[in-house]
Amino acid sequence: MRLTVRYFASIREALGAAESVEIAEGSTVGAVRDALIARGGAHAGALARGRALRSALNQVLCDEAATVADGAELAFFPPVTGG
């Protein structure tokens, strides 16, 4: 399956705006994150498990247990703070 992964804020600065990723059918958001971290380098740092990140699947906030479908759009971004 193929999906589009979009990055925002500091993650976008590290990885760029978006990329297309090939994943196994039935993958979860957490599995996609782990696969991206496994690439090492900038992906490992920007998406590290120690970092607080939010995710959205097809523009709806979700947790890492959400299942990703073919053609989906997955976004990662840091928690937003107000001021």
N, C-alpha and C positions, 0 to 999 in steps of 0.2 A: 504494500500500500504506500501511497505517497501523500504527504501532507505539507502544508506551509507552516513554518515556525517563524513567528514575528517576535522581535525583541524591542523593549522600550526602556527609556531612561538610561541609567548607567550600563545596563546590559547591552543596549544598542550601541553605546560608545565602544564597548569591548568587542562585540561580535558583528556589528552591522545591523541593518534594518530587518532583514529576513533571509531565510534560506528554505530550499525545498529538501525534504528528508524522506528517505525510504525506510519504512518500518514494517515489522511483522504484523499480520492481521491479529486483532484482539488486543493490541498493546494498550497500556494505560498511559496517562499523562506522566506518572512517575517513571514508567519504563522508558519513555521517550527522553525524559530528563536524564536518567541514568545513562542511556546510550550516548547522549550528547556530552555528558561529563567524561565518559570513557574515551572520547576523542583526545582528551588531554589539552594542553595549552590553554588558550584563552577560554575555550568552552568549560574546561574544568574549573577555572577560577571564577568565571561569571555565574555559573550555575551550581556551584558547590553546595553540597548538602548542608553546610553550616550557615549558609546565607538564607535569610528570610525572603522568599519569593512568592508572588501570587501567580496564578495561571488562569487563563480563560480559554475555553474551547468554543469556537464559533461565536466569539464575542460575549460569552456568558461565563461569569466566574465559576470555577470548578475546583475540586480537590484532586489530588494525585491518583485517586482510584477511578476517575472517569475514564471510560473507554473511548479511544480515538477511532474514528471511521475514515475510510479512504476519502481523500479530497478535503479533509478538515483543515481548519486554521487554528493553530495553537499559539497562544501568546504567553510570554513570560515577562514579568515586570516586578520591580521592587514595591513593597507596600508604600502607599501614598500617605504623606503626612500633610496636615493642614497648618496654616499659620496665619 
